[in-house]
C-alpha cells in the first residue's frame, strides 16, 4: 500500500486541527480523517467514524496493524505541518 496523496483542510475548533483525505495507490480515497490535538498537545490522527445509536463511535475505516497506522499517521501529520506552514507564510506575506 502506498499513500499517493494527502489533502488537508485546516480547522481551529477546540481540539480539531484539520480534516484529511488520503488516496491509496492512486485508486482508493478515504475521507474524514481528523488531526486532533491531544490533552498533552501531541497531535494524532483519528480515523473516520460514525456515531452509533448508543452514543459511542465506531471507526468506519482503520489500519489493521501498528505498522500501517504509523505510515498513515506520519503521512497525514507531515502533510498537516506542511499545510500549516504554507498557510502561515501566505498570511505573513499578505
Secondary structure, DSSP 8 states (H G I E B T S, - for coil): --EEEEEEEEEEETTEEEEEEEEETTTEEEEEEEEEE-TTS-EEEE--EEE-TTS-EEESS--SSHHHHHHHHHHHHHHHHHHHHHHHHHHHH-
